Amino acid sequence: MLAASRKIPQANISLHLKKWDRKRFQGSELFGKTLGLIGLGKIGKEVAIRAKAFGMKIISFDPLVSAESVSDLDIQLVSLDEIWKMSDIISVHTPLNDKTKNLISLMNCRNAKQVL
């Protein structure tokens, strides 16, 4: 998230090509952005804790998690459609199995603000 929001990979390539254009690589802050987590297991919760440290709002979709179990983390559980509409950044933490195989596709992302 940090590298993508600050355009670090692109800036690194530009620097190595000796074509540094500082204004092109200003990037944006994570503070105040909404992180949509798909999957809120052990790893998803750890990502949420770290994102909170950057001042991000956390929303999540996980049909196996109850609102009570994440209330201490200040995570709002929402539908998958709401993840696409409300998130500035989406992070996926699900195993690949028959239930999750087609969970994410360009068709599902039609309401996303931006698809990277």
Backbone as XML, in Angstrom:
<?xml version="1.0"?>
<chain id="A" units="angstrom">
  <residue number="1" name="MET">
    <atom name="N" x="0.823" y="-1.185" z="0.000"/>
    <atom name="CA" x="0.000" y="0.000" z="0.000"/>
    <atom name="C" x="0.865" y="1.246" z="0.000"/>
  </residue>
  <residue number="2" name="LEU">
    <atom name="N" x="1.899" y="1.217" z="0.819"/>
    <atom name="CA" x="2.780" y="2.388" z="0.899"/>
    <atom name="C" x="3.464" y="2.652" z="-0.429"/>
  </residue>
  <residue number="3" name="ALA">
    <atom name="N" x="4.018" y="1.619" z="-1.022"/>
    <atom name="CA" x="4.736" y="1.787" z="-2.284"/>
    <atom name="C" x="3.793" y="2.240" z="-3.398"/>
  </residue>
  <residue number="4" name="ALA">
    <atom name="N" x="2.613" y="1.661" z="-3.457"/>
    <atom name="CA" x="1.666" y="2.028" z="-4.510"/>
    <atom name="C" x="1.163" y="3.455" z="-4.338"/>
  </residue>
  <residue number="5" name="SER">
    <atom name="N" x="0.828" y="3.845" z="-3.106"/>
    <atom name="CA" x="0.285" y="5.184" z="-2.892"/>
    <atom name="C" x="1.320" y="6.279" z="-3.114"/>
  </residue>
  <residue number="6" name="ARG">
    <atom name="N" x="2.583" y="5.978" z="-2.899"/>
    <atom name="CA" x="3.647" y="6.965" z="-3.094"/>
    <atom name="C" x="4.365" y="6.803" z="-4.435"/>
  </residue>
  <residue number="7" name="LYS">
    <atom name="N" x="3.899" y="5.858" z="-5.271"/>
    <atom name="CA" x="4.455" y="5.616" z="-6.612"/>
    <atom name="C" x="5.951" y="5.292" z="-6.576"/>
  </residue>
  <residue number="8" name="ILE">
    <atom name="N" x="6.356" y="4.551" z="-5.582"/>
    <atom name="CA" x="7.777" y="4.243" z="-5.394"/>
    <atom name="C" x="8.358" y="3.381" z="-6.517"/>
  </residue>
  <residue number="9" name="PRO">
    <atom name="N" x="7.666" y="2.329" z="-6.990"/>
    <atom name="CA" x="8.260" y="1.548" z="-8.080"/>
    <atom name="C" x="8.503" y="2.375" z="-9.346"/>
  </residue>
  <residue number="10" name="GLN">
    <atom name="N" x="7.531" y="3.215" z="-9.694"/>
    <atom name="CA" x="7.683" y="4.057" z="-10.878"/>
    <atom name="C" x="8.806" y="5.073" z="-10.693"/>
  </residue>
  <residue number="11" name="ALA">
    <atom name="N" x="8.906" y="5.642" z="-9.493"/>
    <atom name="CA" x="9.967" y="6.612" z="-9.209"/>
    <atom name="C" x="11.337" y="5.948" z="-9.274"/>
  </residue>
  <residue number="12" name="ASN">
    <atom name="N" x="11.438" y="4.733" z="-8.793"/>
    <atom name="CA" x="12.699" y="4.000" z="-8.830"/>
    <atom name="C" x="13.164" y="3.773" z="-10.271"/>
  </residue>
  <residue number="13" name="ILE">
    <atom name="N" x="12.246" y="3.346" z="-11.119"/>
    <atom name="CA" x="12.586" y="3.127" z="-12.532"/>
    <atom name="C" x="13.033" y="4.440" z="-13.171"/>
  </residue>
  <residue number="14" name="SER">
    <atom name="N" x="12.294" y="5.505" z="-12.917"/>
    <atom name="CA" x="12.632" y="6.810" z="-13.477"/>
    <atom name="C" x="14.016" y="7.269" z="-13.021"/>
  </residue>
  <residue number="15" name="LEU">
    <atom name="N" x="14.307" y="7.060" z="-11.770"/>
    <atom name="CA" x="15.603" y="7.458" z="-11.223"/>
    <atom name="C" x="16.743" y="6.693" z="-11.904"/>
  </residue>
  <residue number="16" name="HIS">
    <atom name="N" x="16.558" y="5.397" z="-12.088"/>
    <atom name="CA" x="17.589" y="4.590" z="-12.741"/>
    <atom name="C" x="17.786" y="4.976" z="-14.208"/>
  </residue>
  <residue number="17" name="LEU">
    <atom name="N" x="16.717" y="5.485" z="-14.834"/>
    <atom name="CA" x="16.806" y="5.934" z="-16.228"/>
    <atom name="C" x="17.294" y="7.386" z="-16.332"/>
  </residue>
  <residue number="18" name="LYS">
    <atom name="N" x="17.604" y="7.974" z="-15.157"/>
    <atom name="CA" x="18.062" y="9.370" z="-15.087"/>
    <atom name="C" x="17.036" y="10.335" z="-15.686"/>
  </residue>
  <residue number="19" name="LYS">
    <atom name="N" x="15.756" y="10.034" z="-15.440"/>
    <atom name="CA" x="14.653" y="10.876" z="-15.921"/>
    <atom name="C" x="13.797" y="11.327" z="-14.744"/>
  </residue>
  <residue number="20" name="TRP">
    <atom name="N" x="14.422" y="11.749" z="-13.670"/>
    <atom name="CA" x="13.695" y="12.103" z="-12.452"/>
    <atom name="C" x="12.792" y="13.306" z="-12.671"/>
  </residue>
  <residue number="21" name="ASP">
    <atom name="N" x="11.506" y="13.145" z="-12.383"/>
    <atom name="CA" x="10.520" y="14.217" z="-12.465"/>
    <atom name="C" x="9.741" y="14.202" z="-11.158"/>
  </residue>
  <residue number="22" name="ARG">
    <atom name="N" x="10.210" y="14.977" z="-10.218"/>
    <atom name="CA" x="9.674" y="14.944" z="-8.854"/>
    <atom name="C" x="8.162" y="15.151" z="-8.800"/>
  </residue>
  <residue number="23" name="LYS">
    <atom name="N" x="7.643" y="16.075" z="-9.573"/>
    <atom name="CA" x="6.204" y="16.374" z="-9.532"/>
    <atom name="C" x="5.357" y="15.171" z="-9.965"/>
  </residue>
  <residue number="24" name="ARG">
    <atom name="N" x="5.896" y="14.370" z="-10.853"/>
    <atom name="CA" x="5.171" y="13.206" z="-11.353"/>
    <atom name="C" x="4.985" y="12.131" z="-10.277"/>
  </residue>
  <residue number="25" name="PHE">
    <atom name="N" x="5.827" y="12.154" z="-9.245"/>
    <atom name="CA" x="5.811" y="11.104" z="-8.237"/>
    <atom name="C" x="5.409" y="11.604" z="-6.851"/>
  </residue>
  <residue number="26" name="GLN">
    <atom name="N" x="4.523" y="12.572" z="-6.787"/>
    <atom name="CA" x="4.074" y="13.097" z="-5.497"/>
    <atom name="C" x="3.289" y="12.057" z="-4.694"/>
  </residue>
  <residue number="27" name="GLY">
    <atom name="N" x="2.460" y="11.288" z="-5.347"/>
    <atom name="CA" x="1.703" y="10.259" z="-4.645"/>
    <atom name="C" x="0.632" y="10.836" z="-3.743"/>
  </residue>
  <residue number="28" name="SER">
    <atom name="N" x="0.107" y="10.004" z="-2.854"/>
    <atom name="CA" x="-0.927" y="10.441" z="-1.919"/>
    <atom name="C" x="-0.709" y="9.769" z="-0.571"/>
  </residue>
  <residue number="29" name="GLU">
    <atom name="N" x="-1.334" y="10.337" z="0.438"/>
    <atom name="CA" x="-1.218" y="9.795" z="1.793"/>
    <atom name="C" x="-2.232" y="8.686" z="2.026"/>
  </residue>
  <residue number="30" name="LEU">
    <atom name="N" x="-1.943" y="7.812" z="2.962"/>
    <atom name="CA" x="-2.905" y="6.798" z="3.378"/>
    <atom name="C" x="-3.857" y="7.357" z="4.433"/>
  </residue>
  <residue number="31" name="PHE">
    <atom name="N" x="-3.419" y="8.380" z="5.160"/>
    <atom name="CA" x="-4.234" y="8.978" z="6.210"/>
    <atom name="C" x="-5.579" y="9.440" z="5.639"/>
  </residue>
  <residue number="32" name="GLY">
    <atom name="N" x="-6.650" y="9.014" z="6.298"/>
    <atom name="CA" x="-7.982" y="9.422" z="5.885"/>
    <atom name="C" x="-8.589" y="8.585" z="4.772"/>
  </residue>
  <residue number="33" name="LYS">
    <atom name="N" x="-7.833" y="7.684" z="4.193"/>
    <atom name="CA" x="-8.348" y="6.827" z="3.124"/>
    <atom name="C" x="-9.106" y="5.653" z="3.741"/>
  </residue>
  <residue number="34" name="THR">
    <atom name="N" x="-9.959" y="5.022" z="2.930"/>
    <atom name="CA" x="-10.718" y="3.857" z="3.369"/>
    <atom name="C" x="-10.100" y="2.594" z="2.776"/>
  </residue>
  <residue number="35" name="LEU">
    <atom name="N" x="-9.736" y="1.670" z="3.656"/>
    <atom name="CA" x="-9.194" y="0.376" z="3.252"/>
    <atom name="C" x="-10.304" y="-0.657" z="3.305"/>
  </residue>
  <residue number="36" name="GLY">
    <atom name="N" x="-10.548" y="-1.313" z="2.180"/>
    <atom name="CA" x="-11.513" y="-2.401" z="2.117"/>
    <atom name="C" x="-10.779" y="-3.726" z="2.188"/>
  </residue>
  <residue number="37" name="LEU">
    <atom name="N" x="-11.042" y="-4.483" z="3.234"/>
    <atom name="CA" x="-10.419" y="-5.796" z="3.391"/>
    <atom name="C" x="-11.409" y="-6.872" z="2.976"/>
  </residue>
  <residue number="38" name="ILE">
    <atom name="N" x="-10.986" y="-7.739" z="2.085"/>
    <atom name="CA" x="-11.792" y="-8.896" z="1.719"/>
    <atom name="C" x="-11.121" y="-10.086" z="2.389"/>
  </residue>
  <residue number="39" name="GLY">
    <atom name="N" x="-11.775" y="-10.593" z="3.411"/>
    <atom name="CA" x="-11.203" y="-11.646" z="4.240"/>
    <atom name="C" x="-10.631" y="-11.030" z="5.503"/>
  </residue>
  <residue number="40" name="LEU">
    <atom name="N" x="-11.142" y="-11.468" z="6.629"/>
    <atom name="CA" x="-10.736" y="-10.874" z="7.902"/>
    <atom name="C" x="-10.299" y="-11.959" z="8.877"/>
  </residue>
  <residue number="41" name="GLY">
    <atom name="N" x="-9.444" y="-12.840" z="8.380"/>
    <atom name="CA" x="-8.851" y="-13.858" z="9.238"/>
    <atom name="C" x="-7.648" y="-13.285" z="9.951"/>
  </residue>
  <residue number="42" name="LYS">
    <atom name="N" x="-6.723" y="-14.137" z="10.291"/>
    <atom name="CA" x="-5.534" y="-13.724" z="11.040"/>
    <atom name="C" x="-4.735" y="-12.642" z="10.305"/>
  </residue>
  <residue number="43" name="ILE">
    <atom name="N" x="-4.468" y="-12.848" z="9.030"/>
    <atom name="CA" x="-3.684" y="-11.879" z="8.265"/>
    <atom name="C" x="-4.478" y="-10.599" z="8.026"/>
  </residue>
  <residue number="44" name="GLY">
    <atom name="N" x="-5.743" y="-10.732" z="7.646"/>
    <atom name="CA" x="-6.587" y="-9.562" z="7.424"/>
    <atom name="C" x="-6.658" y="-8.657" z="8.646"/>
  </residue>
  <residue number="45" name="LYS">
    <atom name="N" x="-6.787" y="-9.263" z="9.820"/>
    <atom name="CA" x="-6.827" y="-8.475" z="11.054"/>
    <atom name="C" x="-5.500" y="-7.767" z="11.307"/>
  </residue>
  <residue number="46" name="GLU">
    <atom name="N" x="-4.400" y="-8.433" z="11.019"/>
    <atom name="CA" x="-3.082" y="-7.796" z="11.195"/>
    <atom name="C" x="-2.906" y="-6.615" z="10.238"/>
  </residue>
  <residue number="47" name="VAL">
    <atom name="N" x="-3.381" y="-6.764" z="9.013"/>
    <atom name="CA" x="-3.332" y="-5.650" z="8.058"/>
    <atom name="C" x="-4.175" y="-4.491" z="8.580"/>
  </residue>
  <residue number="48" name="ALA">
    <atom name="N" x="-5.343" y="-4.799" z="9.131"/>
    <atom name="CA" x="-6.219" y="-3.758" z="9.680"/>
    <atom name="C" x="-5.536" y="-2.990" z="10.806"/>
  </residue>
  <residue number="49" name="ILE">
    <atom name="N" x="-4.866" y="-3.687" z="11.695"/>
    <atom name="CA" x="-4.169" y="-3.043" z="12.808"/>
    <atom name="C" x="-3.110" y="-2.078" z="12.286"/>
  </residue>
  <residue number="50" name="ARG">
    <atom name="N" x="-2.358" y="-2.508" z="11.282"/>
    <atom name="CA" x="-1.306" y="-1.651" z="10.725"/>
    <atom name="C" x="-1.896" y="-0.465" z="9.964"/>
  </residue>
  <residue number="51" name="ALA">
    <atom name="N" x="-2.986" y="-0.697" z="9.250"/>
    <atom name="CA" x="-3.631" y="0.396" z="8.514"/>
    <atom name="C" x="-4.204" y="1.439" z="9.474"/>
  </residue>
  <residue number="52" name="LYS">
    <atom name="N" x="-4.716" y="0.992" z="10.611"/>
    <atom name="CA" x="-5.215" y="1.920" z="11.636"/>
    <atom name="C" x="-4.111" y="2.865" z="12.097"/>
  </residue>
  <residue number="53" name="ALA">
    <atom name="N" x="-2.886" y="2.360" z="12.169"/>
    <atom name="CA" x="-1.756" y="3.185" z="12.598"/>
    <atom name="C" x="-1.492" y="4.325" z="11.614"/>
  </residue>
  <residue number="54" name="PHE">
    <atom name="N" x="-1.934" y="4.168" z="10.362"/>
    <atom name="CA" x="-1.794" y="5.228" z="9.363"/>
    <atom name="C" x="-3.016" y="6.131" z="9.315"/>
  </residue>
  <residue number="55" name="GLY">
    <atom name="N" x="-3.974" y="5.892" z="10.196"/>
    <atom name="CA" x="-5.167" y="6.733" z="10.251"/>
    <atom name="C" x="-6.188" y="6.395" z="9.176"/>
  </residue>
  <residue number="56" name="MET">
    <atom name="N" x="-6.209" y="5.153" z="8.754"/>
    <atom name="CA" x="-7.158" y="4.728" z="7.737"/>
    <atom name="C" x="-8.455" y="4.247" z="8.368"/>
  </residue>
  <residue number="57" name="LYS">
    <atom name="N" x="-9.568" y="4.403" z="7.643"/>
    <atom name="CA" x="-10.841" y="3.819" z="8.030"/>
    <atom name="C" x="-10.860" y="2.411" z="7.444"/>
  </residue>
  <residue number="58" name="ILE">
    <atom name="N" x="-11.310" y="1.428" z="8.213"/>
    <atom name="CA" x="-11.288" y="0.037" z="7.766"/>
    <atom name="C" x="-12.709" y="-0.478" z="7.607"/>
  </residue>
  <residue number="59" name="ILE">
    <atom name="N" x="-12.993" y="-1.003" z="6.412"/>
    <atom name="CA" x="-14.244" y="-1.730" z="6.186"/>
    <atom name="C" x="-13.851" y="-3.122" z="5.701"/>
  </residue>
  <residue number="60" name="SER">
    <atom name="N" x="-14.741" y="-4.087" z="5.896"/>
    <atom name="CA" x="-14.382" y="-5.453" z="5.528"/>
    <atom name="C" x="-15.588" y="-6.260" z="5.094"/>
  </residue>
  <residue number="61" name="PHE">
    <atom name="N" x="-15.322" y="-7.201" z="4.203"/>
    <atom name="CA" x="-16.298" y="-8.215" z="3.830"/>
    <atom name="C" x="-15.726" y="-9.568" z="4.204"/>
  </residue>
  <residue number="62" name="ASP">
    <atom name="N" x="-16.422" y="-10.279" z="5.060"/>
    <atom name="CA" x="-16.078" y="-11.660" z="5.400"/>
    <atom name="C" x="-17.335" y="-12.298" z="5.969"/>
  </residue>
  <residue number="63" name="PRO">
    <atom name="N" x="-17.960" y="-13.201" z="5.217"/>
    <atom name="CA" x="-19.216" y="-13.797" z="5.673"/>
    <atom name="C" x="-19.073" y="-14.672" z="6.914"/>
  </residue>
  <residue number="64" name="LEU">
    <atom name="N" x="-17.855" y="-15.009" z="7.305"/>
    <atom name="CA" x="-17.650" y="-15.886" z="8.460"/>
    <atom name="C" x="-17.364" y="-15.122" z="9.750"/>
  </residue>
  <residue number="65" name="VAL">
    <atom name="N" x="-17.311" y="-13.788" z="9.679"/>
    <atom name="CA" x="-16.943" y="-12.974" z="10.840"/>
    <atom name="C" x="-18.156" y="-12.173" z="11.312"/>
  </residue>
  <residue number="66" name="SER">
    <atom name="N" x="-18.347" y="-12.090" z="12.623"/>
    <atom name="CA" x="-19.450" y="-11.308" z="13.177"/>
    <atom name="C" x="-18.964" y="-9.908" z="13.549"/>
  </residue>
  <residue number="67" name="ALA">
    <atom name="N" x="-19.880" y="-8.962" z="13.567"/>
    <atom name="CA" x="-19.546" y="-7.578" z="13.921"/>
    <atom name="C" x="-18.988" y="-7.504" z="15.340"/>
  </residue>
  <residue number="68" name="GLU">
    <atom name="N" x="-19.487" y="-8.350" z="16.238"/>
    <atom name="CA" x="-19.016" y="-8.344" z="17.622"/>
    <atom name="C" x="-17.546" y="-8.762" z="17.720"/>
  </residue>
  <residue number="69" name="SER">
    <atom name="N" x="-17.134" y="-9.683" z="16.870"/>
    <atom name="CA" x="-15.762" y="-10.193" z="16.956"/>
    <atom name="C" x="-14.716" y="-9.174" z="16.500"/>
  </residue>
  <residue number="70" name="VAL">
    <atom name="N" x="-15.137" y="-8.143" z="15.781"/>
    <atom name="CA" x="-14.189" y="-7.128" z="15.308"/>
    <atom name="C" x="-14.497" y="-5.735" z="15.857"/>
  </residue>
  <residue number="71" name="SER">
    <atom name="N" x="-15.422" y="-5.663" z="16.789"/>
    <atom name="CA" x="-15.805" y="-4.347" z="17.325"/>
    <atom name="C" x="-14.635" y="-3.667" z="18.030"/>
  </residue>
  <residue number="72" name="ASP">
    <atom name="N" x="-13.764" y="-4.431" z="18.686"/>
    <atom name="CA" x="-12.614" y="-3.843" z="19.370"/>
    <atom name="C" x="-11.584" y="-3.289" z="18.381"/>
  </residue>
  <residue number="73" name="LEU">
    <atom name="N" x="-11.632" y="-3.719" z="17.122"/>
    <atom name="CA" x="-10.710" y="-3.223" z="16.096"/>
    <atom name="C" x="-11.304" y="-2.048" z="15.311"/>
  </residue>
  <residue number="74" name="ASP">
    <atom name="N" x="-12.555" y="-1.685" z="15.601"/>
    <atom name="CA" x="-13.233" y="-0.582" z="14.918"/>
    <atom name="C" x="-13.278" y="-0.825" z="13.407"/>
  </residue>
  <residue number="75" name="ILE">
    <atom name="N" x="-13.726" y="-2.024" z="13.036"/>
    <atom name="CA" x="-13.870" y="-2.399" z="11.634"/>
    <atom name="C" x="-15.353" y="-2.524" z="11.335"/>
  </residue>
  <residue number="76" name="GLN">
    <atom name="N" x="-15.785" y="-1.876" z="10.256"/>
    <atom name="CA" x="-17.177" y="-1.950" z="9.845"/>
    <atom name="C" x="-17.336" y="-3.071" z="8.827"/>
  </residue>
  <residue number="77" name="LEU">
    <atom name="N" x="-18.229" y="-4.012" z="9.098"/>
    <atom name="CA" x="-18.504" y="-5.088" z="8.148"/>
    <atom name="C" x="-19.535" y="-4.603" z="7.138"/>
  </residue>
  <residue number="78" name="VAL">
    <atom name="N" x="-19.238" y="-4.800" z="5.860"/>
    <atom name="CA" x="-20.109" y="-4.339" z="4.781"/>
    <atom name="C" x="-20.241" y="-5.450" z="3.741"/>
  </residue>
  <residue number="79" name="SER">
    <atom name="N" x="-21.126" y="-5.237" z="2.772"/>
    <atom name="CA" x="-21.278" y="-6.212" z="1.685"/>
    <atom name="C" x="-20.122" y="-6.071" z="0.700"/>
  </residue>
  <residue number="80" name="LEU">
    <atom name="N" x="-19.969" y="-7.061" z="-0.147"/>
    <atom name="CA" x="-18.909" y="-7.019" z="-1.149"/>
    <atom name="C" x="-19.128" y="-5.851" z="-2.118"/>
  </residue>
  <residue number="81" name="ASP">
    <atom name="N" x="-20.372" y="-5.592" z="-2.489"/>
    <atom name="CA" x="-20.659" y="-4.448" z="-3.367"/>
    <atom name="C" x="-20.247" y="-3.131" z="-2.712"/>
  </residue>
  <residue number="82" name="GLU">
    <atom name="N" x="-20.460" y="-3.017" z="-1.406"/>
    <atom name="CA" x="-20.066" y="-1.788" z="-0.703"/>
    <atom name="C" x="-18.551" y="-1.625" z="-0.644"/>
  </residue>
  <residue number="83" name="ILE">
    <atom name="N" x="-17.828" y="-2.742" z="-0.588"/>
    <atom name="CA" x="-16.357" y="-2.671" z="-0.618"/>
    <atom name="C" x="-15.916" y="-1.920" z="-1.874"/>
  </residue>
  <residue number="84" name="TRP">
    <atom name="N" x="-16.467" y="-2.304" z="-3.037"/>
    <atom name="CA" x="-16.070" y="-1.665" z="-4.302"/>
    <atom name="C" x="-16.425" y="-0.181" z="-4.299"/>
  </residue>
  <residue number="85" name="LYS">
    <atom name="N" x="-17.576" y="0.171" z="-3.760"/>
    <atom name="CA" x="-18.041" y="1.564" z="-3.803"/>
    <atom name="C" x="-17.317" y="2.467" z="-2.807"/>
  </residue>
  <residue number="86" name="MET">
    <atom name="N" x="-17.004" y="1.962" z="-1.626"/>
    <atom name="CA" x="-16.532" y="2.808" z="-0.531"/>
    <atom name="C" x="-15.018" y="2.845" z="-0.361"/>
  </residue>
  <residue number="87" name="SER">
    <atom name="N" x="-14.301" y="1.889" z="-0.931"/>
    <atom name="CA" x="-12.866" y="1.758" z="-0.657"/>
    <atom name="C" x="-12.005" y="2.606" z="-1.577"/>
  </residue>
  <residue number="88" name="ASP">
    <atom name="N" x="-10.952" y="3.165" z="-0.990"/>
    <atom name="CA" x="-9.905" y="3.803" z="-1.781"/>
    <atom name="C" x="-8.860" y="2.766" z="-2.163"/>
  </residue>
  <residue number="89" name="ILE">
    <atom name="N" x="-8.647" y="1.802" z="-1.280"/>
    <atom name="CA" x="-7.681" y="0.723" z="-1.481"/>
    <atom name="C" x="-8.355" y="-0.573" z="-1.041"/>
  </residue>
  <residue number="90" name="ILE">
    <atom name="N" x="-8.130" y="-1.644" z="-1.797"/>
    <atom name="CA" x="-8.699" y="-2.951" z="-1.449"/>
    <atom name="C" x="-7.564" y="-3.949" z="-1.294"/>
  </residue>
  <residue number="91" name="SER">
    <atom name="N" x="-7.616" y="-4.714" z="-0.209"/>
    <atom name="CA" x="-6.611" y="-5.733" z="0.068"/>
    <atom name="C" x="-7.334" y="-7.065" z="0.275"/>
  </residue>
  <residue number="92" name="VAL">
    <atom name="N" x="-6.865" y="-8.101" z="-0.406"/>
    <atom name="CA" x="-7.551" y="-9.394" z="-0.403"/>
    <atom name="C" x="-6.764" y="-10.406" z="0.416"/>
  </residue>
  <residue number="93" name="HIS">
    <atom name="N" x="-7.467" y="-11.078" z="1.351"/>
    <atom name="CA" x="-6.839" y="-12.061" z="2.241"/>
    <atom name="C" x="-7.743" y="-13.269" z="2.388"/>
  </residue>
  <residue number="94" name="THR">
    <atom name="N" x="-7.923" y="-13.984" z="1.280"/>
    <atom name="CA" x="-8.756" y="-15.183" z="1.285"/>
    <atom name="C" x="-7.985" y="-16.332" z="0.653"/>
  </residue>
  <residue number="95" name="PRO">
    <atom name="N" x="-8.280" y="-17.547" z="1.068"/>
    <atom name="CA" x="-7.660" y="-18.694" z="0.391"/>
    <atom name="C" x="-8.336" y="-18.887" z="-0.964"/>
  </residue>
  <residue number="96" name="LEU">
    <atom name="N" x="-7.629" y="-19.461" z="-1.900"/>
    <atom name="CA" x="-8.226" y="-19.787" z="-3.194"/>
    <atom name="C" x="-8.883" y="-21.156" z="-3.082"/>
  </residue>
  <residue number="97" name="ASN">
    <atom name="N" x="-10.201" y="-21.161" z="-3.164"/>
    <atom name="CA" x="-10.960" y="-22.411" z="-3.153"/>
    <atom name="C" x="-12.204" y="-22.224" z="-4.024"/>
  </residue>
  <residue number="98" name="ASP">
    <atom name="N" x="-13.075" y="-23.208" z="-4.066"/>
    <atom name="CA" x="-14.259" y="-23.136" z="-4.930"/>
    <atom name="C" x="-15.164" y="-21.943" z="-4.580"/>
  </residue>
  <residue number="99" name="LYS">
    <atom name="N" x="-15.237" y="-21.577" z="-3.306"/>
    <atom name="CA" x="-16.103" y="-20.464" z="-2.904"/>
    <atom name="C" x="-15.517" y="-19.098" z="-3.256"/>
  </residue>
  <residue number="100" name="THR">
    <atom name="N" x="-14.206" y="-18.999" z="-3.327"/>
    <atom name="CA" x="-13.571" y="-17.697" z="-3.565"/>
    <atom name="C" x="-12.985" y="-17.553" z="-4.970"/>
  </residue>
  <residue number="101" name="LYS">
    <atom name="N" x="-13.027" y="-18.612" z="-5.769"/>
    <atom name="CA" x="-12.337" y="-18.617" z="-7.055"/>
    <atom name="C" x="-12.704" y="-17.434" z="-7.950"/>
  </residue>
  <residue number="102" name="ASN">
    <atom name="N" x="-13.952" y="-17.082" z="-8.073"/>
    <atom name="CA" x="-14.382" y="-15.975" z="-8.931"/>
    <atom name="C" x="-14.904" y="-14.794" z="-8.116"/>
  </residue>
  <residue number="103" name="LEU">
    <atom name="N" x="-14.432" y="-14.678" z="-6.906"/>
    <atom name="CA" x="-14.882" y="-13.608" z="-6.016"/>
    <atom name="C" x="-14.526" y="-12.234" z="-6.574"/>
  </residue>
  <residue number="104" name="ILE">
    <atom name="N" x="-13.376" y="-12.137" z="-7.199"/>
    <atom name="CA" x="-12.917" y="-10.863" z="-7.734"/>
    <atom name="C" x="-12.722" y="-11.009" z="-9.238"/>
  </residue>
  <residue number="105" name="SER">
    <atom name="N" x="-13.337" y="-10.120" z="-9.967"/>
    <atom name="CA" x="-13.169" y="-10.070" z="-11.419"/>
    <atom name="C" x="-13.395" y="-8.629" z="-11.848"/>
  </residue>
  <residue number="106" name="LEU">
    <atom name="N" x="-13.061" y="-8.305" z="-13.060"/>
    <atom name="CA" x="-13.299" y="-6.943" z="-13.539"/>
    <atom name="C" x="-14.775" y="-6.609" z="-13.491"/>
  </residue>
  <residue number="107" name="MET">
    <atom name="N" x="-15.626" y="-7.603" z="-13.712"/>
    <atom name="CA" x="-17.067" y="-7.362" z="-13.642"/>
    <atom name="C" x="-17.478" y="-6.971" z="-12.230"/>
  </residue>
  <residue number="108" name="ASN">
    <atom name="N" x="-16.903" y="-7.609" z="-11.217"/>
    <atom name="CA" x="-17.209" y="-7.286" z="-9.832"/>
    <atom name="C" x="-16.689" y="-5.904" z="-9.456"/>
  </residue>
  <residue number="109" name="CYS">
    <atom name="N" x="-15.640" y="-5.455" z="-10.120"/>
    <atom name="CA" x="-15.004" y="-4.175" z="-9.794"/>
    <atom name="C" x="-15.659" y="-2.993" z="-10.489"/>
  </residue>
  <residue number="110" name="ARG">
    <atom name="N" x="-16.776" y="-3.181" z="-11.147"/>
    <atom name="CA" x="-17.373" y="-2.124" z="-11.967"/>
    <atom name="C" x="-17.676" y="-0.853" z="-11.181"/>
  </residue>
  <residue number="111" name="ASN">
    <atom name="N" x="-17.893" y="-0.958" z="-9.874"/>
    <atom name="CA" x="-18.209" y="0.216" z="-9.065"/>
    <atom name="C" x="-16.994" y="0.776" z="-8.330"/>
  </residue>
  <residue number="112" name="ALA">
    <atom name="N" x="-15.839" y="0.187" z="-8.526"/>
    <atom name="CA" x="-14.640" y="0.637" z="-7.822"/>
    <atom name="C" x="-14.234" y="2.025" z="-8.295"/>
  </residue>
  <residue number="113" name="LYS">
    <atom name="N" x="-13.668" y="2.815" z="-7.388"/>
    <atom name="CA" x="-13.187" y="4.147" z="-7.735"/>
    <atom name="C" x="-12.035" y="4.057" z="-8.714"/>
  </residue>
  <residue number="114" name="GLN">
    <atom name="N" x="-11.142" y="3.096" z="-8.469"/>
    <atom name="CA" x="-9.982" y="2.919" z="-9.328"/>
    <atom name="C" x="-9.499" y="1.480" z="-9.192"/>
  </residue>
  <residue number="115" name="VAL">
    <atom name="N" x="-9.200" y="0.866" z="-10.303"/>
    <atom name="CA" x="-8.657" y="-0.489" z="-10.289"/>
    <atom name="C" x="-7.215" y="-0.404" z="-10.726"/>
  </residue>
  <residue number="116" name="LEU">
    <atom name="N" x="-6.306" y="-0.908" z="-9.886"/>
    <atom name="CA" x="-4.883" y="-0.859" z="-10.221"/>
    <atom name="C" x="-4.467" y="-2.150" z="-10.880"/>
  </residue>
</chain>
